[in-house]
Amino acid sequence: MDFFTHFVVPFAILTILKVKDFTVKDRLSGGFGGISVDFDFILFAIGFLSPELFIFTHRGITHSFVFGLVTAIVFIYMISRPSVYGLINYIIKRDISVEFNWKSVLLAYFGVLTHLFLDFLTTGGIPLLYPFSLTRFSANLYYYTDLVTTIIALVVLIILYLRLNPKYKKIALTGFLIMLISFGGIRAYEKMDAINSQTLSDGYTQITAYPTQDMFTWTMVESDGGGRYRVFTYNTLNKVSSNLREVNNLTITTGSYESGQEAIKYANTLPEVEKFRWTSPYTSINATKTGSLWNVTYTDFIGTHYGASEVSVLVP
C-alpha cells in the first residue's frame, strides 16, 4: 500500500473509535506509526554496502512484528523532539507535536500493525516473523500499490489539512475506510472467481491467482508440482484468458546437467541471488555454459514484486 493510506487508516480508526481519552495527538501517534516502517529507505545503504544483509531494504527488516515495534519507538522519539516537529510545524503550518511516552508508543505500534496488515494484503509479501523467519507472507489481494486508493487517500489527507468542520473530516475518514474494506471484499471475491473458473488439464494440478492494478484482471499460475508452469492473464468480467505461456523452472544448456546443477547450487548462495529469490514468488532458472563459466539467470516470470524482474550471475 501507499504512504498516504498507511497514515490515514490508523488515524481514521482512532478517530472513529469513541474512546474518551483519545486526543488529536493520540491519533497523530497512530498515523505516524503507520508511516514509520516505510522510512526503511534510510537503511538501504546497509543492504547496498553489505549485500548479504538484504533484509535491510524496503519491506524488509522494519516490516515485522518485532522490528516494527523498535521502529515505532525510534520514530516517535525522533518526531517528538522540538527541533524536528518545530521544523515540520513551520513548513506545513500545522501543529503535529506528539509526546514520547508509553501511550504514544503503543498507539504508534497500533499504526505499525495496520501497516503490516495492509502490506500483507498486497503482492510481494513481508517478513512478519523476522528475526525468527525470513519467510514473506502475502494474501495477494492487492497489487503492490493501488492507484485509485492512493489518490483517494491523498484527497482525504488534504481534507484533514484544511480548516473544515471536524464532522466533515470524520465523514471523509469513515468513507475512506468503507471504500478500502469494500475494495478488499471485491478483490477477495474476484480472486476466488478467477480460481474457480479454471479447469486444470495437461498434468497441471495446482493453481494460484495474483492481482494486477485492475481488480478484475488476474495473473494465473498453474503448476504440475514438478517444475512446469502455465501462466496467463484472466479477466473475471468477460471470462477471457490471454497471454498464455508455459515456463520451465529449470533449463540447462550447452553443458552437462550435473555440472549445471553444481553451478546453480553455488549461485544460490550468492547474496544478490538470495535477495532476488526472497522477493520473487516464482523464479525460473536458465543455466548456460560460457567457456569455463556458467551464466545462471533467474527470472521472476509473473513480475508481481518491486525491483528487477531478472538477475544473472557468472559462476565456475
C-alpha positions, 0 to 999 in steps of 0.5 A: 500500500501507499504512504498516504493510506498507511497514515490515514487508516490508523488515524481514521480508526482512532478517530472513529473509535469513541474512546474518551481519552483519545486526543488529536495527538493520540491519533497523530501517534497512530498515523505516524506509526503507520508511516514509520516502517516505510522510512526503511529507505534510510537503511538501504545503504546497509543492504547496498554496502553489505549485500548479504544483509538484504533484509535491510531494504524496503519491506524488509527488516522494519516490516515485522512484528518485532522490528516494527515495534523498535521502529515505532519507538525510534520514530516517535522519539525522533518526531517528538523532539522540538527541533524536528516537529518545530521544523515540520510545524513551520513548513506545513503550518500545522501543529503535529507535536506528539509526546514520547511516552508509553501511550504514544508508543503503543498507539504508534505500534497500533499504526505499525500493525495496520501497516503490516496488515495492509502490506500483507494484503498486497503482492510481494509479501513481508517478513512478519516473523523476522528475526525468527523467519525470513519467510514473506507472507502475502494474501495477494489481494492487492497489487503492490500499490493501488492507484485509485486508493492512493489518490483517494487517500491523498484527497482525504489527507488534504481534507484533514489539512484544511480548516473544515468542520471536524464532522466533515473530516470524520465523514471523509475518514469513515468513507475512506475506510468503507471504500478500502474494506469494500475494495478488499471484499471485491478483490477477495471475491474476484480472486476466488472467481478467477480460481474457480473458473479454471479447469486444470488439464495437461498434468497441471494440478495446482493453481494460484491467482495474483492481482494486477492494478485492475481488480478484475484482471488476474495473473494465473499460475498453474503448476504440475508440482514438478517444475512446469508452469502455465501462466496467463492473464484472466479477466473475471468480467468477460471470462477471457484468458490471454497471454498464455505461456508455459515456463520451465523452472529449470533449463540447462544448456550447452553443458552437462546437467550435473555440472549445471546443477553444481553451478546453480547450487553455488549461485544460490548462495550468492547474496544478490541471488538470495535477495532476488529469490526472497522477493520473487514468488516464482523464479525460473532458472536458465543455466548456460555454459560460457567457456569455463563459466556458467551464466545462471539467470533467474527470472521472476516470470509473473513480475508481481514484486518491486525491483528487477524482474531478472538477475544473472550471475557468472559462476565456475 
